Amino acid sequence: MAGIQDVAKKAGVSIGTVSRVLNQSGYASEKARKKVEQAVRELQYKPNELARNLLKKQSNIVAIIVPDISSAFFAELVSVCELELREAGYKTMICNTNGDRSQEKEYLEMLNRNLVDGILTCTHSLQTEGYKEANGPVVSFDTVYVPGQIPRITVNHKEGGSLAAKEFLRVGCKKVLQFRDQEAKEHFPFMERHEIFEETMQEAGIECENIYVKWNEFADRYFQDLVRDVYSQYPDVDGVFGTDALIIHFMRYVQRKGKRIPEDIRFVAYDGTSLRDMIFPTLTCIRQPIKALAKKGVEILLNKIQGNIVEEKEIVLPVELIQGMSTMTVKEKERYLMGK
C-alpha cells in the first residue's frame, strides 16, 4: 500500500506539499497540486483517515444512542439520521444500550475522548446529571434536556394523547385501557400523552385502566405475554391505546379469540411506523413525524459540531391522527370497504 512518502517521491515534491494538497490547507502551486493529484491516482493512494482525524481532533463519526434498535420507531429514526449524516460527510455509530445505564455512560465517554464528534441520544436510563458532564455536542430526542447545553427535539405528546382519547370517545367506547411507561424519577415528554389520555377519559366519565410496561422492553415475546395476561384480566375492554407494536400484538390476539375489529373492540396506536401497514383491519394511529424529527436533530447537532450558534432549547413538532378501520363505526367501515 502506497504511503505519503511514495506520493511525494513520484510527484517530485516534499511530504509537506503533499499534506497541504490532500488536506486543502496552506499554499501549494497549481503545478505542484496537479503533480500530487496525478501521483495519488497512479498509486491509488488512500489517506490514513485515523491519523488525519487525530491530528484535527475530529473523527467524522456521530454516535446515536438508542435503547433497542429492534424497535420500529428507533430503527426508522436512526435510518433517517444515518442518511442525513452520510450526506453531510459523517459516518454513524449505532450504540444499543438495552436499558443498561453503564453502557449509556460508556458511549458518552467516547465523546469526552474525541472518539466521536457528537451524540444523538434517544435513551433515558442514565439520568440528566450524567449528561451534564458530556464534553461535546449532544442533542436529545424526547429524553434528556439541559437548557443552555443539550437541546431536545420532541413532539406535542399532549396533543397526541388528547387526539387518541377523543377518537375513542367519538366512537362510543365505555371501557378503555392504555399501555404506558413506568413512573420514573425524571419526567420525560412522552409521559404527557398518558396523563392527558387518562385525564380526558376520566372527565368524560369513561373507565380507563393503566397497564405499565417495563422500561426499555421491546421484545415480541414480552409483548405477546403481556397482551395475553392483560386480556385475561380485562376481557370486556372495548378500546386499547399503546405503541404500534403492542397494539398490533393485541389486535392479532383478540382476533384469534373471535373478537371483531372495530365492532367489538377498537384500537389507536402511537408512533405511526411502517408496522401499521402490516395488519388488517387498517390501524388508526397518532403519527409522530419521524423523518422531520431526525432531520431537525441532525441539523442542530451538525451546527453544534461546526461551532455555529445554536439556541439550546426544546423544539416541539406536531403529531397527527391517521384514520384507519380500527376505530371506525359500523357505517364508516361499510362506506370504507365500498370505497366511498
N, C-alpha and C positions, 0 to 999 in steps of 0.2 A: 504493500500500500504506500503510495507516494506521500511524502511529508512536505511541510512548508519549505524545507531546505531544498528539496528536489525542484519545487516550483521556482524558487529564486535562482537556482543554478540554470535551469532550462531557459528562463526568461532573461538571464543576464543582469539581474538586479539584486539589490540587497533583500534580506529577510524582512527588514523594516518596511521596505516599499511594498512587498507582497502583503504584509499585515495591513498597511494603510489602505491598499486597494480592496482587500477582502472585507475589511471592517468599515469601509467607506468613511474613514476618519483621517484627517491630516492631508497634506498635499502629495500628489503624485502626478507627474506629467501625463499628458494624453498618450504619448508614445509608450511610456512605461506601463500604463494601465492596460493598453492593448496587448503588450507582451505578456503580462501576467495572466490576463484572461485567456489568451491563446494557450499558454502553458498549462493552466488549470484544465482546459478542455482536453488537451492532448494526454495529460497524465491522469485524467479523471479523478482529480484531487478532491477529497471530501474534507472540509474543515473539521477540526475537533470541537464539536459543539460544547462538550462539557468544559473544556479548557476556556473557551471563549466566554461561556456563561459565568464561570467562576471569576474571570477577570472583570467582567462587567457587573458582577454581583446580581445576576438575574438568571433564571432558569427557563423562562418562556413556558412555564408549566403552571396551570391553575388547578388546585385541588377542589373537588366537590365532595363534601361530606354528607352522606345520606344514611339513614338508619337501616334501610334494606332496599337494595336495587331491584329486588324481585317485585316490589310494589309497582303497579302500573303507573301510579301518579309520579313517583320518583323516577322511574325509568323514562317516562316521556319528558319530564322536566330536564333530566340530565342529557337526553338526546338532543334537545334544542340548544342547551347550553354548550354542548360539545361542538355542535355545528357553528354556532356564533363565535366561539373561541378559536376554532380552526380557521375560520375566515379572517380573523384578526391576527393570525400567526402564532397562536398559542396551542399547546398540547394540553390535554385534560387527564388528570389523575383522579380516578373514582375511588373514594375511600368509604368502605362499607363498615359501619360501626356495629351493627347488630345489637344496638342498645347498650353497648359497653362504653361507659364514660371514660375509662382509661384509654381505650382506642381513640376516642374523640380527642383526648388531651394529647396523645402522641401525634395525631395528624396536625393539631395546632402547632405543636413544637416544630414541625417541618417548616412552617412559616418563619419562626424565630431563627431557624438555622439557614435561611435563604435557599432551602431546597425547592420551594415553590414561591411564585411571585404574589400569589393571593389565594384567598379561600372563599368559596361559596358554600354556605352551610345550611342544611335542611334539618339538622338534628336538634334534640332537646334533652339529651341525657346529662350533659355537662351544664352546670348552672352558669348564669351570666357572668358571675365573678371570674370563672375560668377564662372567658373570652376577653375580659378586660385586660388580661396580661398579654394578649396577642400583639406581637411587634410587627405589624404589617397590615395590608389591606384585607378586610373581611366584609362580606355582605351576607346578610341573612335572609333566607326565605321563610317567613312565617314563624320564626322562633326567637332567637336572642335579639335584643335591641339595646344598644348603648348609645344614647344621644351624644352627638359630638365625636363618636368613634366608629360605631358599627351601624350602618343604616339597615332598615328592614323593608323587604318587599312582601306585601301580603294582599289579601282580598277583603272585600266587605263581608265578613262572615256573619255579622248581624243580619244583613240583608238576605244572605243565603239561608239562614235558619228561619227567618220570617217567611220567605217565599215557600219553603218546604211546608211549614206549618199551615199557611194559608191554602196551599194546594190540598192538603188533607181535609181541611175544613170545608173547602169548596165542594168536595165530593161526598161530604157527609160522614166521615169516619167518626167513630164513637170511642174506640179504644186503640191508642197507638203506642208504639214503643220506639225508642231511638237508641242506637248503639253510640256510645260516647267514650271519650278517653277518661282514664282515671284522674282523680284530682291530683294536683302536683303543688310543690312549694312555689313555683312561679306560674303566673297566669300568661298563657300564650293566646294570640288572636283567634286561633281555630276553635278554642273553647267557647267563644262567644256564640257560635251558631247553636250549640247545645242549650245554652242558657236562654236565648231568645225563643228557641223552639218550644222548650218546656213552658216558659212564661206565657207564650201565645196560646198554647193549648189549655193551660190552667185558667186563663182569663175567659176562654170560651166554654169552660165547664167540661172539657174533654179529659178523660183519664189518660195520663202519659207515664209510661214506665221507662226508667233509665236502665240500660244494660251497659255495664262498664267493661271496656275491652282492655286487655293488657297493653302496657306501653310497648311500642315498637315491635308488636307481634303481627306479622303479615302472612304467616304460613297458611296454605289452603287447609291443611289438616286441622289447624286450630280453629279456623272459621267454620269448618264443617261440624266439628264437635260442639262449638258454641251455638250454632244455629239449631242443632238437634236438641240441645239442652234447653235453650230459650223457648223453642216451640212447644216442648213438653210442658213447660210452666205456663205459657200463655197461648193456648190453642185457639182462644176466641179473639185474638187481636185482629183488627181489620186495617191497620196501617203500620208500615215499618219504614224508618228513616235511618240511613247509615251510609258508609262509603261504598263505592262501586262494587268492590269485590265481595264485601259482606252481603250486600243486597242481592247480588247475583246468586250467591250460595243459598240465601234464604228463599229466593224465588224458585230455584230448582227443587229445593227440599219440599216446599209446600205443594208444588205441582205433583211430585211423586205421591204426596199424601191425598191427592184428589181435589185440592183447592183450585178454584178458578180465579184467574187474574185478568181483569180487576174486579170481577163480580163479588168475590168473597173476601179478598184482601188486596190492598193497594200498597205500592212501593214508591218511594222517592230516594234516589241515590245522590251522593255528594261527591263531586270531583269532575265527572264528565269525561273520563278517559275513554280510550278505544274499546275498553271492555264492554261498554254499553251496547256495542254493535254485535255482541256475541250471544244475545239471548232474545227469545220471543216469549211473551209479548214484549214489544219495544219498551224501553225503560225511560221513565221521566227522571230527569236529573237536574241538579243545580250544578252548572258547569263553571269551573274555575278557568280563567284564561291562561292555560299553562304556557302557551307559546309567548304571550305577552309578559308573563312573569319572568320567564327565562331570559328573554331579550333585555328587559329592564335591569335585571340583576347583573347580567354580563356587562351591559353598558356602564353601569355605575362602578362595578369593580375595575374595569379597564381604565376608567377615568382616574380612579384612586391609584392604580398601579403606575400610571403615566404621570402622576403628580398634579393632575388637574384639580381645580377647586370643586369639591363635591359637598352638597348640602346634606349633612348626616342626619337624615330624618326617616320617618316611616312613610312609605308610599303605598296607598291603598287602591287596588284595582277593582272594577265592578265584577259581579257574578251575574249569571242569567239562568232563568228556568227554561229548560228544553222539554217540551211536552212529548210524552210517549204514551203508549197504551196502558202502562201500569197504574195510572191514576185516572183513566177515563171513566166517565159514566157509561152506562149501557148504551144509551143513544149515541154518545160520542164515538164509542167503539164501533157501532154499526155503520155510522157515516164514514169513519176512518177506513174500515175494511172495504167499503163500497167505493172508496176513492173520492169521496165528496168533501 
